[in-house]
Amino acid sequence: MDIEPAGIVPPEIDEGVGADPVVRDIEQLLADGRLEDALAAIDAAVRDGRGIASDMTFLRGDVYLGMGKAREAEQQFREVLRVDPDCPSSRCWLAMSLFLQWRFDEAQAAIGEARALPDALADADVVAGCLLERRGSFDEAEGLFARAAALVPDKYVNPTRVTRVEFDKQVQEAARALPRQFRKSLDRVAVIVQELPDIQLHEEGAAEEVSPDMLGLFDGVPLPETAGHDGPLRPSRIYLFQRNLERMSATKDELVEQIRITLYHELGHYLGFEEEDMDDLGLA
């Protein structure tokens, strides 16, 4: 499932990498969201012997993370580290790729190594904070999120935290703001708020692949497919993950907007809409 913005900010390229014009072209494709084109450009550069091999490997890992292919990204970052074990970006994003695969113990070890480097990225604090959240160490996690926001204020924010009562109130207000026909559809779907994505959802194989950093999830059979569905249907549910949504929001207004965007997007999945349909109907 793709929603904007992503849960954890995707990796950025090392400052020293961008001097190569081949890399700059690929970076531009990444910035434009043209991931398939970026992957093709990397393959062409490798085939033609252009660019530095380790840069191409790192960029491939970057693309795979953008595609949600954490296992493939892991392989690329491990290959870079085999050649350059002190690469701070590869150390950081290796940990992230492990985190996204629910391999939290391995991710913890990897992020410890990333943060121990003298030129460690601020991003490593964010990944470490997300791992602390998984253990319920929320106060310690907040300190790391605040540190990253202070170091890279144009990329990270101090999360806006609200009570569950206030969060639920904002979900209800977003639902009431829907056009009537969509509001009636939402009445047929349970909306469940969780602090973070549940490992049980991942292990049970929800309708969408479950990632620990996702903001929301529709789990069930889309409405247009129910008529021809064989056998009993499990109840359809929309999940909203409070702490992940809060982490993307610098202010309460931003949090309210993120709740609205995510709720409407998951409702769109229930209704069977494509991404462009959601934009046209105001559900994105």
The 8 nearest C-alpha neighbors of each residue, nearest first, counted from 0:
[[1, 207, 2, 208, 216, 213, 209, 215],
 [2, 0, 3, 5, 4, 213, 67, 274],
 [3, 1, 4, 5, 0, 261, 264, 214],
 [4, 2, 5, 1, 6, 260, 261, 257],
 [3, 5, 2, 6, 247, 8, 7, 1],
 [6, 4, 3, 7, 8, 2, 213, 9],
 [5, 7, 212, 213, 214, 8, 243, 4],
 [8, 6, 5, 9, 212, 126, 125, 247],
 [7, 9, 5, 6, 10, 154, 4, 155],
 [10, 8, 7, 11, 65, 64, 5, 61],
 [11, 9, 61, 8, 12, 92, 88, 64],
 [12, 10, 13, 9, 61, 88, 14, 8],
 [11, 13, 14, 10, 16, 17, 88, 58],
 [14, 12, 16, 15, 11, 88, 17, 87],
 [15, 13, 16, 17, 12, 18, 11, 88],
 [16, 14, 13, 17, 18, 12, 19, 54],
 [15, 17, 13, 14, 18, 12, 19, 54],
 [16, 18, 19, 23, 15, 22, 14, 13],
 [19, 17, 16, 20, 15, 23, 22, 14],
 [18, 20, 22, 21, 17, 23, 16, 50],
 [21, 19, 23, 22, 24, 18, 17, 50],
 [22, 20, 24, 19, 23, 50, 25, 49],
 [21, 23, 25, 19, 20, 24, 17, 26],
 [24, 22, 20, 26, 25, 21, 17, 27],
 [23, 25, 27, 21, 22, 26, 20, 28],
 [24, 26, 28, 22, 27, 23, 37, 29],
 [25, 27, 23, 29, 28, 24, 22, 30],
 [28, 26, 30, 24, 29, 25, 31, 23],
 [27, 29, 31, 25, 33, 26, 30, 37],
 [28, 30, 26, 32, 27, 31, 33, 34],
 [29, 31, 27, 32, 28, 26, 33, 25],
 [32, 30, 28, 29, 33, 27, 34, 26],
 [33, 31, 29, 30, 34, 28, 65, 27],
 [34, 32, 28, 36, 31, 29, 35, 37],
 [33, 35, 37, 36, 32, 29, 62, 38],
 [34, 36, 38, 37, 33, 39, 62, 40],
 [35, 37, 39, 34, 33, 38, 40, 28],
 [38, 36, 34, 40, 35, 39, 25, 28],
 [37, 39, 41, 35, 40, 36, 34, 42],
 [40, 38, 36, 42, 37, 41, 43, 35],
 [41, 39, 37, 43, 38, 42, 44, 36],
 [40, 42, 44, 38, 43, 39, 55, 45],
 [41, 43, 39, 45, 40, 44, 46, 38],
 [42, 44, 46, 40, 41, 45, 47, 39],
 [45, 43, 49, 41, 47, 46, 42, 48],
 [44, 46, 48, 42, 43, 47, 49, 41],
 [45, 47, 43, 44, 48, 42, 49, 41],
 [48, 46, 44, 45, 49, 43, 42, 50],
 [47, 49, 45, 46, 44, 50, 51, 52],
 [50, 48, 44, 47, 45, 51, 21, 46],
 [49, 51, 21, 52, 44, 48, 19, 55],
 [50, 52, 54, 53, 55, 49, 19, 48],
 [51, 53, 55, 54, 56, 50, 45, 49],
 [52, 54, 56, 55, 51, 79, 57, 82],
 [55, 53, 57, 51, 56, 52, 58, 16],
 [54, 56, 58, 52, 53, 57, 41, 59],
 [57, 55, 53, 59, 54, 58, 75, 52],
 [58, 56, 60, 54, 59, 55, 76, 53],
 [57, 59, 61, 55, 60, 56, 54, 62],
 [58, 60, 62, 56, 61, 57, 55, 63],
 [59, 61, 72, 75, 63, 57, 58, 62],
 [60, 62, 58, 64, 59, 63, 57, 65],
 [63, 61, 65, 59, 60, 64, 34, 58],
 [64, 62, 66, 68, 60, 72, 65, 61],
 [65, 63, 67, 61, 66, 62, 68, 69],
 [64, 66, 62, 63, 67, 61, 9, 34],
 [67, 65, 63, 64, 68, 62, 34, 69],
 [66, 68, 64, 65, 69, 63, 99, 62],
 [69, 67, 63, 66, 64, 71, 70, 72],
 [68, 70, 96, 72, 71, 64, 67, 73],
 [71, 69, 73, 72, 68, 74, 96, 100],
 [70, 72, 74, 73, 69, 68, 63, 75],
 [73, 71, 60, 69, 63, 75, 70, 74],
 [72, 74, 70, 76, 71, 75, 93, 96],
 [73, 75, 77, 71, 72, 76, 78, 70],
 [76, 74, 60, 78, 72, 77, 73, 56],
 [75, 77, 79, 89, 78, 73, 74, 93],
 [76, 78, 80, 74, 75, 79, 73, 81],
 [77, 79, 81, 75, 76, 80, 74, 82],
 [80, 78, 76, 81, 82, 77, 53, 83],
 [81, 79, 84, 83, 77, 82, 78, 76],
 [80, 82, 78, 79, 83, 84, 77, 76],
 [81, 83, 80, 79, 84, 78, 53, 77],
 [82, 84, 80, 85, 86, 81, 79, 53],
 [85, 83, 80, 86, 81, 82, 79, 90],
 [86, 84, 83, 87, 80, 116, 90, 89],
 [85, 87, 89, 88, 83, 84, 90, 80],
 [88, 86, 90, 119, 89, 85, 113, 91],
 [89, 87, 91, 90, 86, 92, 13, 120],
 [88, 90, 92, 76, 91, 86, 87, 93],
 [91, 89, 113, 87, 93, 88, 92, 86],
 [92, 90, 88, 94, 113, 123, 89, 93],
 [93, 91, 95, 94, 89, 90, 96, 88],
 [92, 94, 96, 90, 95, 91, 73, 76],
 [95, 93, 106, 109, 97, 92, 110, 91],
 [94, 96, 92, 98, 97, 93, 99, 126],
 [95, 97, 69, 93, 99, 98, 94, 73],
 [98, 96, 106, 100, 94, 102, 95, 99],
 [99, 97, 95, 101, 100, 106, 103, 96],
 [98, 100, 96, 97, 101, 210, 211, 95],
 [99, 101, 97, 98, 102, 96, 69, 70],
 [102, 100, 98, 99, 103, 97, 211, 210],
 [103, 101, 97, 100, 98, 105, 104, 106],
 [102, 104, 106, 105, 98, 101, 107, 97],
 [105, 103, 107, 106, 102, 108, 98, 109],
 [104, 106, 108, 107, 103, 102, 109, 97],
 [105, 107, 94, 103, 109, 97, 98, 104],
 [108, 106, 104, 110, 105, 109, 103, 111],
 [107, 109, 111, 105, 106, 110, 104, 112],
 [110, 108, 106, 94, 112, 111, 107, 105],
 [111, 109, 113, 112, 107, 94, 108, 106],
 [110, 112, 108, 114, 109, 113, 107, 115],
 [111, 113, 115, 109, 110, 114, 108, 116],
 [114, 112, 110, 90, 91, 111, 115, 116],
 [113, 115, 119, 111, 116, 112, 110, 123],
 [116, 114, 112, 113, 111, 117, 119, 110],
 [115, 117, 119, 118, 114, 113, 112, 87],
 [118, 116, 119, 115, 114, 87, 113, 120],
 [119, 117, 116, 120, 87, 114, 115, 86],
 [118, 120, 116, 114, 87, 117, 113, 121],
 [121, 119, 122, 123, 118, 87, 88, 91],
 [120, 122, 147, 123, 124, 119, 150, 125],
 [123, 121, 120, 125, 124, 126, 147, 91],
 [122, 124, 126, 121, 125, 91, 120, 127],
 [125, 123, 127, 122, 143, 121, 126, 128],
 [126, 124, 128, 122, 127, 123, 144, 129],
 [125, 127, 129, 123, 128, 124, 95, 130],
 [128, 126, 124, 130, 125, 129, 123, 131],
 [129, 127, 140, 125, 131, 130, 126, 143],
 [128, 130, 132, 126, 131, 127, 125, 133],
 [129, 131, 127, 133, 132, 128, 126, 134],
 [132, 130, 128, 136, 134, 133, 129, 140],
 [133, 131, 135, 129, 134, 137, 130, 136],
 [132, 134, 130, 131, 135, 129, 136, 195],
 [135, 133, 131, 132, 136, 130, 137, 129],
 [134, 136, 132, 137, 133, 131, 138, 140],
 [137, 135, 131, 132, 134, 139, 138, 140],
 [136, 138, 140, 132, 135, 139, 141, 131],
 [139, 137, 141, 140, 136, 142, 135, 132],
 [140, 138, 142, 141, 137, 136, 143, 131],
 [139, 141, 128, 137, 143, 142, 138, 131],
 [142, 140, 144, 138, 139, 143, 145, 137],
 [141, 143, 145, 139, 140, 144, 146, 138],
 [142, 144, 146, 140, 145, 124, 141, 128],
 [143, 145, 141, 147, 146, 142, 125, 148],
 [146, 144, 148, 142, 157, 143, 147, 141],
 [147, 145, 143, 149, 148, 144, 142, 150],
 [146, 148, 150, 121, 144, 149, 145, 151],
 [149, 147, 155, 152, 156, 145, 151, 146],
 [148, 150, 146, 147, 152, 151, 145, 156],
 [149, 151, 147, 148, 152, 146, 121, 155],
 [150, 152, 148, 153, 154, 149, 147, 155],
 [153, 151, 148, 155, 154, 149, 150, 156],
 [154, 152, 151, 155, 148, 156, 150, 149],
 [153, 155, 152, 151, 156, 148, 8, 147],
 [156, 154, 148, 152, 151, 153, 147, 157],
 [157, 155, 148, 249, 158, 152, 248, 154],
 [156, 158, 145, 249, 148, 144, 159, 155],
 [159, 157, 246, 245, 248, 249, 156, 160],
 [158, 160, 245, 249, 248, 250, 251, 157],
 [159, 161, 245, 158, 162, 242, 246, 251],
 [162, 160, 165, 166, 163, 159, 245, 164],
 [161, 163, 165, 164, 166, 160, 167, 241],
 [162, 164, 166, 165, 167, 161, 241, 168],
 [165, 163, 167, 162, 166, 168, 161, 169],
 [166, 164, 168, 162, 163, 167, 161, 169],
 [165, 167, 163, 169, 168, 164, 162, 161],
 [166, 168, 170, 164, 169, 165, 163, 171],
 [169, 167, 165, 171, 166, 170, 164, 172],
 [168, 170, 172, 166, 171, 167, 173, 165],
 [171, 169, 167, 173, 168, 172, 174, 166],
 [172, 170, 174, 168, 169, 173, 175, 167],
 [171, 173, 169, 175, 174, 170, 168, 176],
 [172, 174, 170, 176, 259, 171, 175, 169],
 [175, 173, 171, 172, 176, 177, 170, 182],
 [174, 176, 172, 173, 177, 171, 182, 178],
 [177, 175, 173, 174, 172, 178, 182, 179],
 [178, 176, 182, 175, 174, 181, 179, 173],
 [179, 177, 181, 180, 182, 176, 175, 183],
 [178, 180, 182, 181, 177, 183, 175, 176],
 [181, 179, 183, 182, 178, 184, 177, 185],
 [182, 180, 184, 183, 179, 178, 177, 185],
 [181, 183, 179, 185, 184, 177, 180, 178],
 [182, 184, 186, 180, 181, 185, 179, 187],
 [185, 183, 181, 186, 182, 187, 180, 188],
 [184, 186, 182, 187, 188, 183, 181, 266],
 [185, 187, 183, 184, 188, 182, 189, 181],
 [188, 186, 185, 184, 189, 183, 235, 236],
 [189, 187, 185, 236, 186, 235, 190, 237],
 [188, 190, 236, 237, 191, 235, 187, 186],
 [191, 189, 237, 238, 236, 188, 192, 239],
 [190, 192, 238, 237, 189, 239, 193, 236],
 [191, 193, 239, 238, 240, 241, 190, 194],
 [194, 192, 240, 195, 241, 239, 191, 196],
 [193, 195, 241, 240, 242, 192, 196, 243],
 [196, 194, 240, 193, 242, 197, 241, 243],
 [197, 195, 211, 240, 198, 193, 194, 210],
 [196, 198, 199, 200, 195, 201, 211, 193],
 [197, 199, 201, 200, 202, 196, 101, 211],
 [198, 200, 202, 197, 201, 203, 204, 196],
 [201, 199, 203, 197, 198, 202, 205, 204],
 [202, 200, 198, 209, 199, 204, 203, 205],
 [201, 203, 199, 204, 200, 198, 205, 209],
 [202, 204, 200, 201, 199, 205, 198, 206],
 [205, 203, 202, 201, 200, 206, 208, 207],
 [206, 204, 207, 218, 200, 203, 208, 201],
 [205, 207, 218, 219, 204, 208, 217, 220],
 [208, 206, 205, 209, 0, 218, 217, 216],
 [207, 209, 205, 210, 206, 204, 201, 0],
 [208, 210, 201, 207, 211, 200, 205, 213],
 [209, 211, 213, 212, 99, 208, 196, 100],
 [212, 210, 196, 213, 99, 209, 101, 195],
 [213, 211, 6, 210, 7, 243, 214, 99],
 [214, 212, 6, 210, 215, 211, 243, 5],
 [215, 213, 240, 244, 243, 239, 6, 212],
 [216, 214, 239, 238, 213, 240, 261, 265],
 [217, 215, 238, 237, 265, 218, 239, 214],
 [216, 218, 237, 265, 236, 238, 219, 268],
 [219, 217, 206, 236, 205, 235, 216, 237],
 [218, 220, 235, 206, 236, 217, 221, 234],
 [219, 221, 222, 225, 224, 235, 269, 218],
 [222, 220, 269, 271, 224, 223, 270, 219],
 [221, 223, 270, 225, 224, 269, 271, 220],
 [224, 222, 221, 225, 271, 226, 270, 220],
 [225, 223, 222, 221, 226, 227, 228, 220],
 [224, 226, 228, 222, 227, 223, 220, 221],
 [227, 225, 228, 224, 223, 222, 229, 221],
 [228, 226, 225, 224, 229, 223, 230, 222],
 [227, 229, 225, 226, 224, 230, 232, 231],
 [230, 228, 227, 231, 232, 225, 226, 224],
 [229, 231, 232, 228, 233, 227, 225, 226],
 [230, 232, 233, 229, 228, 234, 225, 220],
 [233, 231, 234, 230, 220, 228, 225, 219],
 [232, 234, 235, 231, 219, 220, 218, 236],
 [235, 233, 232, 236, 219, 188, 189, 218],
 [234, 236, 219, 188, 218, 233, 220, 189],
 [237, 235, 189, 218, 188, 190, 217, 219],
 [236, 238, 217, 190, 216, 191, 189, 218],
 [239, 237, 191, 216, 215, 192, 190, 217],
 [238, 240, 215, 192, 241, 214, 193, 191],
 [241, 239, 193, 195, 194, 214, 243, 215],
 [240, 242, 194, 244, 243, 245, 193, 239],
 [243, 241, 245, 194, 244, 240, 246, 195],
 [242, 244, 246, 245, 241, 214, 240, 212],
 [245, 243, 241, 246, 242, 247, 214, 240],
 [244, 246, 242, 159, 248, 158, 247, 243],
 [245, 247, 158, 243, 244, 248, 242, 159],
 [246, 248, 245, 244, 158, 243, 249, 156],
 [249, 247, 254, 253, 245, 250, 246, 158],
 [248, 250, 156, 159, 158, 157, 253, 247],
 [251, 249, 253, 252, 248, 159, 254, 158],
 [250, 252, 254, 253, 255, 159, 249, 248],
 [253, 251, 255, 250, 254, 256, 248, 249],
 [252, 254, 256, 248, 250, 251, 255, 257],
 [255, 253, 251, 257, 248, 256, 252, 245],
 [254, 256, 252, 258, 253, 257, 251, 259],
 [255, 257, 253, 259, 254, 258, 260, 252],
 [256, 258, 254, 260, 259, 255, 261, 253],
 [257, 259, 255, 261, 256, 260, 262, 254],
 [260, 258, 256, 262, 257, 173, 261, 263],
 [261, 259, 257, 263, 258, 283, 262, 264],
 [260, 262, 264, 258, 263, 259, 215, 257],
 [263, 261, 259, 265, 264, 260, 258, 266],
 [262, 264, 282, 266, 260, 261, 265, 259],
 [263, 265, 267, 261, 266, 262, 283, 282],
 [264, 266, 268, 267, 217, 262, 263, 261],
 [267, 265, 263, 269, 268, 264, 262, 270],
 [266, 268, 264, 270, 265, 272, 269, 263],
 [267, 269, 271, 265, 266, 270, 272, 221],
 [270, 268, 221, 266, 267, 271, 222, 265],
 [271, 269, 267, 222, 268, 272, 221, 266],
 [270, 272, 268, 221, 269, 223, 267, 222],
 [273, 271, 267, 276, 270, 268, 277, 274],
 [272, 274, 276, 275, 277, 271, 268, 267],
 [273, 275, 277, 276, 272, 278, 283, 267],
 [274, 276, 278, 277, 273, 279, 272, 280],
 [277, 275, 279, 273, 274, 278, 272, 280],
 [278, 276, 282, 280, 274, 283, 275, 279],
 [277, 279, 283, 275, 281, 276, 280, 282],
 [280, 278, 276, 277, 281, 275, 282, 283],
 [281, 279, 277, 278, 282, 276, 283, 275],
 [280, 282, 278, 279, 283, 277, 263, 276],
 [281, 283, 277, 263, 280, 264, 278, 267],
 [282, 278, 277, 264, 281, 260, 263, 261]]
